Amino acid sequence: MKTITLCAALAAFCISSATLAAPVNINTASAAEIAEALKGIGLNKAQAIVKYREAYGEFSRADEIVFVRGIGESTFEKNKSDILVD
């Protein structure tokens, strides 16, 4: 019984910590960091963000992330409080 309780507590901690990602600066973060921090952004989209940044320069506003192909307004809305640009 003790083992089951411990496993349940560990699982709850892992799930809660995965959903509480820290804000990420999309001007300086790696693709892996962006993918880990933002909801609905996998490694492919995160790589697209980095490629866009390299091609066009730094983002001046968080909402400019929608200029990246494959990232729409709904993805921005889900993540706007976690996107930093300075």
Secondary structure, DSSP 8 states (H G I E B T S, - for coil): -HHHHHHHHHHHHHHHHHHS---EETTT--HHHHHHHSTT--HHHHHHHHHHHHHH---SSGGGGGGSTT--HHHHHHHGGGEE--
